[in-house]
Amino acid sequence: MDNEITNHEEQESPVLNPAGTISTSVERHGVDLSHIQRSVEAIRNEIHKVVIGQDEMINLLIAGLFTGGHVLLEGVPGIAKTLTVNLVAKALNIDFKRIQFTPDLMPADVTGTSVFNLKNSEFEFKKGPIFSNLVLIDEINRSPAKTQAALFEVMEEVQVTVDGKTMKLAQPFMVIATQNPIEQEGTYKLPEAQQDRFIFKIKMGYPTLEEEIEILKRFENDFRQTVINDVKAVLTADDVEQCRKTVQKVYIKNELIEYIAKIIDHTRNTRDLFLGASPRASLAIMKTSKAIAAIQGRDFVTPDDIQYVAYPVLNHRVVLTPDKEMEGFDVKDILKEIFEKIDVPR
């Protein structure tokens, strides 16, 4: 990403205007981003002790963490999806659980169940692994719809209801799920309502040639990847909560709020999409654009921030028409056309 700015008192922000030229505007909003800058740098440093590249994924994971959102990682096996999440967990001094989804996994295996206590002849609730701060769900599309549905309430309301009793989860709370886009045998497609609970769907690709060489060099004398043990906890739960409160204070002007609304409205009215985006999507773009701005050291949002997060926010929420899908179009192609139709606020 560009537009790296560290001075929050007076920043000149390059903004691409409709004519395609660059104009600058000076903003002063006085939000102290020093804590976020230290936190982001600390997390990145710990993750990059092991992972080469994947900078965009790391940025989006941090943005999801700082906005209280959940993230879906999609990519072929072996590109460090699970490893990266484990490293994020190690960099945070918070409770972490990992759940491997399988076809025989039951909802109670995720949320917990009531167990009869012979000593007092009463039922007691035994909490499931979802009762944690950070939960990694590996291969979420391997479990049937009944088990996936068990996540609906906990991801949206941060609570679990069992036997009529509702229990709140501790903050911060975040679910990061992985899925393989290639292998279909023994998998179940996530329903749209389930996917909508994820603030981002991050499609991870292969490393570049240079990154591949760097990976081989890093582990040529470390077959067991013992360097993972060097990753230390650098943020506490209180640090995460403080970052979340700061992100909310990042300024977004009314013209950019209208810009987000116009993008979402176009997804609902274009003939290229069978299903447009919901208001949850527009809220997600607003929240995460603030987080990306803060990560970049700015206390105000630019159109670039909005366009940066639009694809990972929308790619799992909108559905191409059958004609466009058969023609080989991608959601990114349709979004690019939408951006070209809408005037960018100056």
SEMI-392111 format. One record per atom (N, C-alpha, C): x, y, z; residue in one letter. Coordinates in pm, whole numbers, padded with zeros to 5 digits, always signed. Example, Ala and Ser with C-alpha at 12.3 -4.5 7.8 and 13.67 -1.06 7.14 Angstrom:
// residues 2
+01319-00569+00780A;+01230-00450+00780A;+01320-00330+00780A;+01285-00225+00708S;+01367-00106+00714S;+01290+00003+00787S;
END
This chain:
// residues 346
+00084-00120+00000M;+00000+00000+00000M;+00087+00124+00000M;+00034+00232-00057D;+00109+00356-00061D;+00052+00454+00040D;+00096+00578+00025N;+00050+00688+00111N;+00089+00666+00257N;+00215+00623+00281E;+00260+00606+00418E;+00276+00743+00482E;+00206+00768+00591I;+00211+00898+00657I;+00225+00874+00807I;+00313+00944+00872T;+00333+00921+01014T;+00291+01039+01100T;+00281+01157+01045N;+00244+01274+01123N;+00094+01294+01118N;+00027+01273+01232H;-00119+01282+01233H;-00167+01425+01257H;-00074+01516+01280E;-00117+01653+01303E;-00149+01725+01171E;-00064+01699+01068E;-00087+01766+00941E;-00038+01673+00830E;-00132+01616+00752Q;-00096+01522+00649Q;-00145+01571+00514Q;-00060+01548+00411E;-00103+01574+00276E;-00138+01441+00213E;-00264+01422+00178S;-00311+01294+00127S;-00334+01301-00022S;-00260+01220-00100P;-00287+01215-00244P;-00423+01151-00269P;-00508+01216-00345V;-00641+01164-00376V;-00658+01162-00527V;-00694+01046-00580L;-00716+01035-00723L;-00853+01090-00757L;-00858+01199-00834N;-00986+01260-00867N;-01040+01202-00997N;-01165+01231-01033P;-01227+01171-01151P;-01149+01192-01280P;-01073+01300-01287A;-00998+01327-01409A;-00872+01242-01420A;-00841+01170-01310G;-00723+01085-01311G;-00596+01153-01266G;-00605+01280-01222T;-00489+01351-01172T;-00489+01348-01020T;-00376+01387-00963I;-00362+01382-00817I;-00380+01521-00758I;-00468+01531-00659S;-00480+01656-00584S;-00446+01626-00440S;-00407+01728-00364T;-00370+01705-00224T;-00458+01788-00134T;-00485+01732-00016S;-00563+01806+00083S;-00500+01785+00219S;-00499+01889+00300V;-00439+01880+00433V;-00549+01858+00535V;-00530+01756+00620E;-00630+01721+00720E;-00568+01732+00860E;-00644+01779+00955R;-00601+01783+01095R;-00714+01733+01181R;-00695+01617+01245H;-00801+01562+01329H;-00752+01521+01468H;-00622+01522+01488G;-00566+01507+01622G;-00589+01374+01690G;-00607+01263+01616V;-00621+01131+01678V;-00480+01074+01699V;-00450+01035+01821D;-00318+00980+01853D;-00311+00835+01807D;-00232+00811+01705L;-00219+00677+01647L;-00091+00606+01690L;-00019+00663+01785S;+00111+00606+01822S;+00098+00464+01875S;-00008+00437+01952H;-00026+00303+02007H;-00055+00202+01896H;-00136+00242+01800I;-00164+00152+01687I;-00038+00128+01606I;+00040+00232+01581Q;+00163+00216+01503Q;+00259+00119+01571Q;+00275+00132+01703R;+00363+00040+01776R;+00309-00102+01773R;+00178-00115+01788S;+00116-00248+01791S;+00129-00318+01657S;+00100-00246+01548V;+00108-00305+01414V;+00252-00346+01383V;+00346-00258+01414E;+00486-00289+01387E;+00532-00411+01466E;+00487-00420+01591A;+00526-00535+01674A;+00470-00665+01619A;+00342-00666+01579I;+00281-00787+01524I;+00350-00828+01395I;+00372-00731+01306R;+00438-00761+01178R;+00576-00822+01201R;+00652-00763+01292N;+00788-00812+01317N;+00787-00957+01364N;+00692-00989+01451E;+00685-01127+01503E;+00646-01225+01392E;+00547-01189+01311I;+00501-01278+01204I;+00610-01298+01099I;+00682-01190+01067H;+00784-01198+00963H;+00912-01268+01010H;+00917-01306+01136K;+01025-01394+01179K;+01015-01529+01110K;+00892-01565+01069V;+00867-01696+01008V;+00816-01683+00866V;+00713-01597+00846V;+00645-01588+00716V;+00714-01488+00625V;+00735-01529+00501I;+00792-01440+00399I;+00676-01385+00315I;+00673-01253+00295G;+00569-01194+00212G;+00434-01194+00280G;+00325-01211+00199Q;+00187-01212+00247Q;+00153-01084+00323Q;+00209-00970+00280D;+00188-00843+00351D;+00041-00798+00348D;-00024-00818+00233E;-00164-00776+00225E;-00251-00857+00321E;-00227-00988+00328M;-00303-01071+00420M;-00282-01026+00564M;-00158-00996+00599I;-00128-00953+00736I;-00197-00821+00767I;-00194-00726+00671N;-00264-00598+00689N;-00412-00620+00715N;-00474-00707+00634L;-00618-00730+00646L;-00652-00806+00774L;-00566-00899+00816L;-00589-00969+00942L;-00586-00871+01059L;-00490-00779+01056I;-00480-00679+01163I;-00601-00587+01159I;-00644-00547+01038A;-00763-00462+01025A;-00886-00533+01079A;-00899-00663+01052G;-01010-00739+01108G;-01005-00745+01259G;-00885-00765+01313L;-00868-00770+01458L;-00906-00638+01523L;-00866-00526+01461F;-00888-00394+01519F;-01031-00343+01498F;-01112-00415+01420T;-01251-00373+01400T;-01350-00475+01457T;-01300-00578+01523G;-01388-00678+01582G;-01454-00768+01480G;-01392-00782+01363G;-01449-00865+01257G;-01386-01003+01252G;-01451-01093+01178H;-01401-01228+01158H;-01350-01240+01015H;-01253-01328+00993V;-01186-01337+00865V;-01188-01479+00811V;-01217-01492+00682L;-01214-01620+00612L;-01094-01620+00518L;-01003-01716+00537L;-00885-01729+00452L;-00908-01842+00352L;-00893-01813+00225E;-00911-01914+00121E;-00784-01926+00039E;-00738-02049+00024G;-00617-02071-00056G;-00583-02218-00060G;-00499-02255-00155V;-00459-02395-00171V;-00373-02436-00050V;-00361-02566-00025P;-00280-02612+00088P;-00133-02570+00073P;-00070-02543+00187G;+00073-02520+00187G;+00119-02378+00170G;+00029-02280+00177I;+00071-02140+00158I;+00065-02061+00289I;+00070-02134+00401A;+00087-02074+00535A;-00039-02010+00590A;-00158-02060+00553K;-00282-02005+00612K;-00286-02033+00762K;-00281-02161+00798T;-00289-02199+00939T;-00169-02150+01016T;-00051-02157+00954L;+00071-02112+01020L;+00061-01965+01058L;+00013-01881+00966T;+00005-01738+00993T;-00090-01709+01109T;-00205-01778+01111V;-00300-01757+01221V;-00237-01799+01354V;-00164-01910+01353N;-00096-01953+01476N;+00006-01850+01522N;+00073-01786+01427L;+00171-01684+01462L;+00103-01560+01518L;-00012-01522+01459V;-00089-01411+01515V;-00127-01440+01659V;-00172-01564+01683A;-00210-01603+01819A;-00092-01596+01915A;+00027-01637+01868K;+00145-01631+01954K;+00186-01487+01982K;+00159-01396+01886A;+00196-01256+01904A;+00100-01182+01995A;-00014-01243+02024L;-00114-01183+02112L;-00121-01262+02243L;-00113-01192+02353N;-00122-01257+02484N;-00268-01274+02524N;-00341-01355+02442I;-00483-01380+02466I;-00510-01529+02451I;-00626-01574+02496D;-00661-01715+02487D;-00685-01755+02342D;-00633-01871+02304F;-00640-01917+02165F;-00683-02063+02160F;-00777-02093+02069K;-00822-02231+02049K;-00824-02261+01899K;-00799-02386+01866R;-00805-02432+01726R;-00905-02545+01716R;-00995-02535+01617I;-01096-02638+01594I;-01079-02690+01453I;-01058-02822+01441Q;-01050-02884+01309Q;-01189-02933+01271Q;-01249-02868+01171F;-01383-02909+01129F;-01376-03037+01045F;-01465-03131+01076T;-01474-03259+01006T;-01621-03289+00980T;-01651-03380+00886P;-01791-03411+00855P;-01872-03463+00972P;-01807-03523+01073D;-01881-03578+01186D;-01884-03486+01307D;-01835-03362+01291L;-01834-03266+01403L;-01976-03218+01431L;-02014-03217+01556M;-02148-03176+01597M;-02144-03034+01654M;-02258-02963+01652P;-02262-02827+01709P;-02212-02821+01853P;-02246-02924+01934A;-02204-02925+02074A;-02053-02934+02088A;-01986-02991+01987D;-01840-02999+01990D;-01776-02861+01975D;-01853-02764+01927V;-01804-02628+01907V;-01846-02538+02023V;-01975-02538+02054T;-02027-02445+02154T;-02021-02498+02296T;-02025-02631+02311G;-02029-02691+02444G;-02160-02763+02467G;-02168-02833+02579T;-02288-02911+02608T;-02311-02923+02758T;-02432-02957+02796S;-02465-02977+02937S;-02431-03120+02978S;-02360-03134+03089V;-02317-03265+03138V;-02376-03286+03276V;-02429-03407+03300F;-02490-03438+03429F;-02382-03466+03533F;-02387-03391+03642N;-02292-03407+03752N;-02352-03502+03856N;-02291-03618+03872L;-02344-03718+03965L;-02333-03673+04111L;-02238-03584+04141K;-02219-03542+04280K;-02334-03459+04332K;-02384-03368+04251N;-02494-03283+04298N;-02623-03307+04221N;-02622-03409+04133S;-02741-03447+04056S;-02799-03329+03976S;-02709-03249+03920E;-02752-03137+03838E;-02672-03134+03707E;-02733-03071+03606F;-02663-03054+03479F;-02573-02931+03486F;-02452-02946+03439E;-02357-02835+03435E;-02311-02815+03291E;-02296-02690+03253F;-02255-02661+03115F;-02104-02668+03103F;-02058-02750+03009K;-01915-02760+02981K;-01887-02680+02855K;-01810-02573+02869K;-01784-02483+02757K;-01704-02551+02647K;-01741-02521+02522G;-01669-02572+02407G;-01553-02481+02370G;-01476-02519+02268P;-01356-02442+02231P;-01387-02304+02175P;-01513-02277+02140I;-01547-02144+02088I;-01534-02038+02196I;-01533-02080+02324F;-01516-01985+02434F;-01368-01951+02448F;-01324-01860+02364S;-01186-01816+02363S;-01182-01676+02304S;-01065-01613+02303N;-01051-01480+02242N;-01028-01489+02092N;-00938-01579+02052L;-00908-01599+01911L;-00930-01747+01880L;-01016-01773+01782V;-01050-01912+01746V;-01014-01935+01600V;-00930-02035+01576L;-00897-02078+01441L;-00983-02198+01405L;-01060-02186+01299I;-01140-02297+01249I;-01077-02344+01118I;-01013-02459+01124D;-00946-02513+01006D;-01046-02588+00919D;-01044-02558+00790E;-01129-02624+00689E;-01277-02618+00729E;-01325-02496+00742I;-01462-02473+00788I;-01564-02538+00696I;-01531-02553+00568N;-01627-02611+00473N;-01630-02764+00476N;-01563-02825+00573R;-01568-02971+00585R;-01680-03018+00678R;-01743-02927+00748S;-01850-02968+00839S;-01986-02941+00775S;-02089-03018+00813P;-02223-02996+00755P;-02285-02866+00802P;-02394-02827+00736A;-02458-02698+00761A;-02500-02683+00907A;-02542-02792+00971K;-02589-02786+01110K;-02479-02735+01202K;-02357-02782+01180T;-02245-02738+01263T;-02202-02597+01228T;-02202-02565+01098Q;-02169-02429+01057Q;-02268-02329+01116Q;-02394-02369+01124A;-02497-02280+01177A;-02476-02249+01324A;-02405-02337+01394A;-02377-02313+01536A;-02293-02188+01557A;-02227-02143+01450L;-02142-02024+01459L;-02219-01895+01438L;-02342-01902+01386F;-02416-01782+01351F;-02427-01684+01468F;-02481-01734+01578E;-02504-01646+01692E;-02374-01598+01754E;-02277-01689+01768V;-02155-01652+01838V;-02074-01550+01758V;-02077-01557+01623M;-02001-01463+01543M;-02068-01326+01535M;-02201-01324+01539E;-02272-01198+01526E;-02296-01130+01661E;-02336-01210+01760E;-02374-01153+01889E;-02268-01171+01998E;-02162-01247+01966V;-02055-01280+02064V;-02116-01341+02189V;-02205-01436+02167Q;-02269-01507+02278Q;-02313-01645+02230Q;-02336-01734+02326V;-02382-01869+02297V;-02506-01897+02379V;-02609-01951+02315T;-02732-01988+02385T;-02748-02139+02380T;-02750-02202+02497V;-02766-02347+02508V;-02869-02375+02616V;-02969-02458+02583D;-03075-02492+02679D;-03143-02368+02737D;-03161-02267+02652G;-03229-02145+02695G;-03144-02050+02777G;-03019-02085+02800K;-02931-01999+02879K;-02830-01932+02786K;-02818-01799+02797T;-02728-01723+02711T;-02601-01685+02788T;-02488-01712+02726M;-02358-01682+02790M;-02276-01594+02697M;-02230-01481+02747K;-02147-01389+02670K;-02002-01440+02666K;-01935-01412+02554L;-01794-01446+02541L;-01709-01325+02578L;-01586-01352+02620A;-01495-01244+02659A;-01445-01170+02536A;-01418-01042+02553Q;-01358-00960+02448Q;-01208-00949+02472Q;-01127-00936+02367P;-01168-00939+02226P;-01203-01080+02182P;-01290-01089+02079F;-01327-01219+02024F;-01317-01212+01873F;-01251-01312+01814M;-01233-01314+01669M;-01224-01457+01620M;-01294-01485+01511V;-01287-01615+01444V;-01211-01597+01314V;-01110-01680+01293I;-01040-01686+01164I;-01057-01828+01112I;-01119-01840+00996A;-01146-01972+00937A;-01068-01989+00808A;-01032-02112+00777T;-00963-02141+00652T;-01047-02237+00569T;-01031-02228+00437Q;-01094-02325+00349Q;-01012-02341+00222Q;-01023-02461+00163N;-00951-02495+00041N;-01046-02477-00077N;-01013-02393-00176P;-01105-02368-00287P;-01103-02476-00394P;-01005-02566-00388I;-00987-02664-00495I;-01057-02796-00463I;-01024-02853-00347E;-01078-02984-00313E;-01227-02976-00281E;-01309-03054-00348Q;-01453-03050-00329Q;-01508-03172-00257Q;-01438-03285-00267E;-01489-03408-00206E;-01492-03394-00054E;-01608-03425+00004G;-01622-03418+00150G;-01633-03278+00205G;-01667-03180+00120T;-01683-03043+00167T;-01826-02996+00145T;-01864-02893+00218Y;-01998-02834+00210Y;-01982-02685+00185Y;-02049-02635+00082K;-02040-02493+00050K;-02098-02410+00164K;-02025-02305+00202L;-02077-02216+00306L;-02197-02139+00251L;-02308-02139+00322P;-02424-02060+00276P;-02393-01911+00281P;-02467-01833+00201E;-02441-01688+00194E;-02453-01623+00332E;-02550-01668+00412A;-02569-01609+00545A;-02448-01633+00634A;-02384-01748+00618Q;-02264-01779+00696Q;-02146-01694+00648Q;-02129-01685+00517Q;-02018-01606+00463Q;-02031-01459+00501Q;-02154-01411+00510D;-02179-01270+00540D;-02130-01232+00679D;-02112-01332+00766R;-02061-01304+00901R;-01913-01269+00902R;-01842-01302+00794F;-01699-01272+00786F;-01680-01134+00726F;-01605-01050+00795I;-01583-00914+00746I;-01497-00915+00620I;-01403-01009+00612F;-01318-01025+00495F;-01318-01170+00449F;-01307-01189+00319K;-01263-01318+00265K;-01134-01288+00190K;-01023-01339+00242I;-00892-01310+00185I;-00850-01429+00100I;-00834-01402-00030K;-00790-01507-00122K;-00637-01503-00131K;-00574-01605-00078M;-00428-01608-00072M;-00372-01677-00196M;-00268-01619-00252G;-00205-01675-00370G;-00068-01732-00338G;-00002-01783-00441Y;+00132-01837-00425Y;+00232-01723-00405Y;+00345-01753-00339P;+00450-01650-00327P;+00515-01624-00462P;+00580-01509-00473T;+00656-01478-00594T;+00782-01564-00597T;+00851-01563-00711L;+00975-01639-00724L;+01076-01594-00620L;+01089-01462-00601E;+01185-01409-00505E;+01148-01453-00363E;+01019-01450-00331E;+00975-01492-00198E;+00998-01641-00177E;+00976-01721-00282E;+00999-01866-00273E;+01145-01896-00242E;+01235-01825-00309I;+01379-01843-00282I;+01411-01806-00139I;+01353-01695-00091E;+01377-01651+00046E;+01324-01753+00148E;+01210-01815+00118I;+01155-01920+00206I;+01253-02036+00216I;+01305-02081+00102L;+01399-02194+00101L;+01526-02160+00179L;+01576-02037+00162K;+01697-01998+00234K;+01672-01991+00385K;+01553-01943+00423R;+01525-01928+00567R;+01522-02063+00637R;+01473-02165+00568F;+01453-02293+00636F;+01548-02402+00586F;+01656-02364+00516E;+01749-02466+00466E;+01819-02538+00580E;+01838-02473+00694N;+01903-02534+00810N;+01809-02544+00929N;+01678-02537+00900D;+01577-02540+01008D;+01457-02620+00959D;+01478-02751+00938F;+01373-02835+00882F;+01247-02836+00968F;+01262-02826+01099R;+01148-02833+01190R;+01088-02696+01220R;+01136-02595+01153Q;+01086-02459+01169Q;+01084-02415+01315Q;+01198-02438+01381T;+01209-02401+01523T;+01205-02251+01544T;+01223-02173+01436V;+01217-02027+01448V;+01080-01983+01500V;+00979-02067+01484I;+00845-02034+01536I;+00851-02009+01687I;+00942-02078+01756N;+00954-02061+01900N;+01007-01924+01939N;+01063-01851+01841D;+01114-01717+01869D;+01005-01611+01869D;+00886-01646+01821V;+00775-01551+01816V;+00722-01529+01958V;+00717-01405+02000K;+00676-01370+02136K;+00545-01293+02137K;+00477-01297+02250A;+00353-01220+02268A;+00389-01074+02288A;+00333-00987+02205V;+00366-00845+02211V;+00244-00757+02240V;+00123-00815+02234L;+00001-00739+02262L;-00087-00815+02360L;-00153-00741+02448T;-00248-00801+02542T;-00391-00773+02495T;-00486-00832+02563A;-00627-00806+02531A;-00660-00659+02547A;-00604-00595+02651D;-00628-00451+02672D;-00571-00368+02557D;-00455-00410+02505D;-00395-00339+02392D;-00487-00344+02270D;-00543-00462+02244V;-00633-00479+02130V;-00756-00390+02146V;-00813-00390+02266E;-00931-00307+02292E;-00900-00159+02275E;-00781-00117+02318Q;-00742+00023+02301Q;-00730+00057+02153Q;-00673-00033+02073C;-00660-00010+01929C;-00798-00001+01863C;-00891-00084+01907R;-01026-00081+01852R;-01093+00053+01880R;-01075+00105+02000K;-01136+00234+02034K;-01074+00347+01952K;-00943+00339+01928T;-00875+00442+01850T;-00922+00440+01704T;-00937+00321+01647V;-00980+00309+01507V;-01115+00376+01486V;-01204+00363+01584Q;-01337+00425+01572Q;-01328+00577+01557Q;-01221+00637+01610K;-01208+00782+01608K;-01151+00835+01476K;-01104+00746+01391V;-01049+00790+01262V;-01159+00860+01182V;-01125+00972+01123Y;-01223+01058+01057Y;-01255+01009+00917Y;-01383+01006+00883I;-01427+00980+00746I;-01531+01085+00710I;-01504+01161+00605K;-01594+01271+00572K;-01721+01219+00504K;-01824+01301+00505N;-01955+01260+00454N;-01950+01218+00308N;-01864+01285+00229E;-01855+01250+00087E;-01807+01105+00068E;-01720+01059+00159L;-01671+00921+00148L;-01774+00821+00199L;-01854+00862+00296I;-01964+00776+00340I;-02063+00757+00225I;-02091+00866+00154E;-02179+00857+00037E;-02114+00773-00074E;-01984+00783-00087Y;-01910+00703-00185Y;-01928+00554-00159Y;-01915+00514-00032I;-01936+00373+00006I;-02078+00330-00027I;-02175+00415+00008A;-02316+00382-00019A;-02342+00365-00168A;-02279+00449-00250K;-02299+00439-00395K;-02240+00308-00449K;-02124+00268-00396I;-02063+00141-00439I;-02158+00025-00410I;-02211+00022-00288I;-02302-00086-00249I;-02429-00081-00332I;-02481+00039-00356D;-02603+00053-00435D;-02583+00001-00578D;-02466+00026-00634H;-02437-00022-00769H;-02434-00175-00773H;-02386-00240-00666T;-02384-00386-00666T;-02525-00444-00670T;-02621-00367-00620R;-02759-00415-00616R;-02833-00388-00747R;-02780-00298-00828N;-02853-00255-00948N;-02782-00286-01079N;-02670-00353-01073T;-02602-00392-01195T;-02655-00525-01246T;-02662-00540-01375R;-02709-00665-01435R;-02603-00775-01430R;-02483-00739-01391D;-02373-00836-01388D;-02373-00920-01260D;-02448-00875-01158L;-02450-00946-01031L;-02589-01000-01003L;-02593-01128-00966F;-02720-01192-00930F;-02762-01151-00789F;-02662-01133-00702L;-02688-01093-00563L;-02598-00977-00527L;-02657-00866-00481G;-02580-00750-00440G;-02542-00757-00293G;-02477-00651-00245A;-02427-00648-00108A;-02530-00590-00013A;-02521-00631+00112S;-02615-00588+00216S;-02558-00468+00293S;-02641-00405+00379P;-02588-00296+00463P;-02473-00341+00553P;-02469-00471+00587R;-02356-00519+00667R;-02225-00500+00589R;-02232-00511+00458A;-02113-00492+00375A;-02067-00347+00376A;-02162-00253+00367S;-02123-00111+00368S;-02063-00073+00503S;-02118-00126+00611L;-02060-00101+00744L;-01920-00159+00753L;-01901-00278+00694A;-01770-00342+00696A;-01666-00258+00621A;-01706-00203+00507I;-01613-00119+00431I;-01576+00006+00511I;-01674+00067+00575M;-01646+00188+00653M;-01552+00156+00769M;-01580+00048+00843K;-01497+00013+00958K;-01354-00018+00916K;-01342-00105+00816T;-01208-00152+00781T;-01127-00046+00706T;-01193+00045+00635S;-01118+00154+00573S;-01058+00245+00680S;-01130+00262+00791K;-01073+00336+00904K;-00951+00263+00961K;-00961+00131+00973A;-00850+00054+01028A;-00728+00060+00937A;-00749+00048+00806I;-00638+00055+00712I;-00572+00193+00716I;-00653+00298+00727A;-00598+00433+00739A;-00510+00444+00863A;-00560+00391+00975A;-00484+00398+01100A;-00355+00317+01091A;-00362+00200+01028I;-00243+00117+01011I;-00138+00190+00929I;-00184+00272+00833Q;-00093+00350+00749Q;-00046+00478+00817Q;-00096+00506+00937G;-00051+00624+01009G;-00132+00748+00983G;-00251+00730+00924R;-00339+00844+00897R;-00462+00838+00985R;-00506+00956+01035D;-00628+00959+01116D;-00748+01003+01034D;-00741+00983+00904F;-00854+01012+00816F;-00854+00912+00701F;-00971+00885+00647V;-00988+00786+00540V;-00978+00853+00404V;-00916+00784+00308T;-00910+00832+00171T;-00985+00734+00080T;-01017+00774-00043P;-01080+00680-00137P;-00996+00555-00161P;-00862+00570-00156D;-00775+00455-00173D;-00801+00348-00067D;-00823+00391+00057D;-00851+00297+00166D;-00979+00219+00137D;-01080+00289+00088I;-01209+00226+00059I;-01194+00124-00053I;-01123+00162-00158Q;-01105+00070-00270Q;-01017-00048-00230Q;-00924-00027-00139Y;-00835-00134-00094Y;-00913-00245-00023Y;-01010-00206+00061V;-01084-00306+00139V;-01209-00356+00067V;-01251-00287-00039A;-01379-00322-00103A;-01383-00465-00154A;-01275-00509-00220Y;-01277-00644-00275Y;-01281-00753-00167Y;-01191-00753-00067P;-01201-00856+00037P;-01331-00850+00118P;-01394-00732+00123V;-01523-00722+00193V;-01636-00778+00107V;-01628-00759-00025L;-01741-00791-00113L;-01728-00923-00187L;-01608-00979-00201N;-01593-01093-00292N;-01673-01216-00251N;-01708-01227-00123H;-01787-01342-00077H;-01932-01305-00050H;-01966-01178-00071R;-02102-01133-00043R;-02187-01113-00168R;-02123-01089-00280V;-02196-01069-00405V;-02179-01193-00493V;-02277-01217-00579V;-02277-01336-00665V;-02291-01294-00810V;-02201-01342-00893L;-02207-01312-01036L;-02328-01379-01100L;-02380-01318-01206T;-02485-01383-01284T;-02423-01504-01356T;-02503-01606-01388P;-02449-01724-01458P;-02378-01688-01588P;-02431-01589-01661D;-02369-01549-01787D;-02227-01496-01765D;-02211-01406-01668K;-02080-01348-01640K;-01983-01455-01588K;-02035-01548-01509E;-01951-01655-01457E;-01900-01743-01570E;-01988-01775-01665M;-01949-01858-01779M;-01850-01787-01870M;-01859-01654-01874E;-01766-01576-01956E;-01630-01559-01890E;-01615-01610-01769G;-01487-01606-01701G;-01460-01480-01622G;-01564-01402-01593F;-01547-01279-01515F;-01527-01312-01367F;-01462-01223-01297D;-01443-01233-01153D;-01512-01115-01087D;-01543-01128-00959V;-01604-01017-00885V;-01518-00892-00895V;-01386-00910-00895K;-01295-00796-00903K;-01315-00718-01032K;-01344-00789-01141D;-01369-00721-01269D;-01493-00633-01261D;-01598-00685-01198I;-01722-00608-01187I;-01703-00488-01095I;-01628-00507-00986L;-01602-00396-00894L;-01521-00286-00963L;-01426-00327-01047K;-01347-00228-01120K;-01436-00144-01210K;-01532-00207-01275E;-01626-00133-01361E;-01712-00038-01277E;-01752-00083-01158I;-01833+00002-01069I;-01753+00124-01026I;-01625+00103-00989F;-01541+00215-00947F;-01526+00317-01059F;-01519+00269-01183E;-01503+00360-01296E;-01628+00443-01322E;-01744+00393-01280K;-01869+00464-01303K;-01897+00571-01198K;-01836+00558-01081I;-01865+00648-00969I;-01755+00754-00957I;-01796+00879-00946D;-01699+00987-00926D;-01632+00971-00790D;-01500+00980-00790V;-01425+00968-00665V;-01427+01103-00593V;-01467+01109-00467P;-01468+01237-00392P;-01329+01297-00387P;-01324+01429-00400R;-01195+01500-00394R;-01157+01527-00249R;
END
